[in-house]
Amino acid sequence: IAFDDVAAWYTHAYGLTDDKMDDILNAAAINNRRNAAKCPLAINRTEFKDLAKENGFDDVLAFMRSPFNPKLSEYLRISGFETKCDGAAAVIVCPTEMAKDFKGTPIEVLGIGNAALEGSQAHLEMRGTEEAVRQAYEVTGLTPSDIDLFYANDFIITSHLIAAEIAGYLPKGEGWKYIMDGRTAYDGDRPINTNGGRASFGHAHAASGMADIFEAVQQMRGLAGERQVKKLPKHTMLRGFGGGQNLAAIILGAAN
């Protein structure tokens, strides 16, 4: 099914086994849940390691491979699929000069890239992400090395991996190693989705992208509390994906 497109492509393209891809996606879910556990707005905050112990598992990955985390398709398990919820989010947008009159550190929208593809396009998410990211880098003059923090609309957990690789935030074909090593959790060196992502934080559809921007601003201002990333981000990229075929890449920057 369409939800398996990226997982199947990635597995084949980089010579992985299906079992290895299962472990990668489970590790992404574990990292997301670690982030959500420290986010007071997240819906699912019990870490998988604790759920594993409650159900008699010493190994969290063994728990994640078990019927307690059933597969919904060939690759996707319930831990890697959105938790639907209600929600709302808002931001104040104004000229940078005016923003400097407010108390908080101004965060600028430096550039936005967009792509809308016909719904039957093969590998739609990947192709749309490539174009949106290209535009965002072109309009800002920034490069992947400038990005300190990354968010991906991961209502399908594979977005966590593929969007970060396409953006150059993680190295192509190697990003799964960062996930397996926990380096994409809030306390790692390449943090992704510090609020917990769509499965753990929750997915209120239209409000979710704005909720990610709120989280990014909190991180960039150093106000994220226990889940504050190690390096105060100067630039953050957010990769949006909605409506089945619309992709966006947004770069935020801390104002000087």
Number of C-alpha atoms within 10 A of each C-alpha: 7 10 17 14 16 21 24 16 12 17 17 12 10 11 11 12 12 15 11 13 19 20 19 24 26 28 24 27 29 26 30 33 29 25 29 29 23 21 22 11 14 20 19 17 19 14 20 22 18 12 15 19 13 10 10 9 16 13 11 19 18 14 20 26 16 13 9 15 16 13 16 13 12 13 20 22 22 19 25 29 22 21 18 16 13 10 13 11 14 10 10 5 11 11 9 14 10 10 17 15 10 9 7 11 17 22 22 19 17 19 19 22 22 21 19 20 15 10 12 10 11 12 12 21 24 16 16 23 28 21 18 24 27 18 20 23 21 14 13 14 11 15 14 16 11 14 20 20 28 26 28 27 25 24 23 23 29 26 23 28 28 24 26 25 19 19 26 16 23 23 14 15 15 12 21 26 15 21 27 17 14 21 18 29 26 26 19 17 16 23 26 30 27 30 30 31 33 30 25 30 30 24 25 18 19 13 14 22 21 16 21 26 20 16 19 27 24 17 23 26 18 17 13 18 11 12 20 20 23 14 16 14 21 18 23 23 29 26 27 23 23 15 10 13 16 19 26 23 28 22 23 24 19 18 16 10
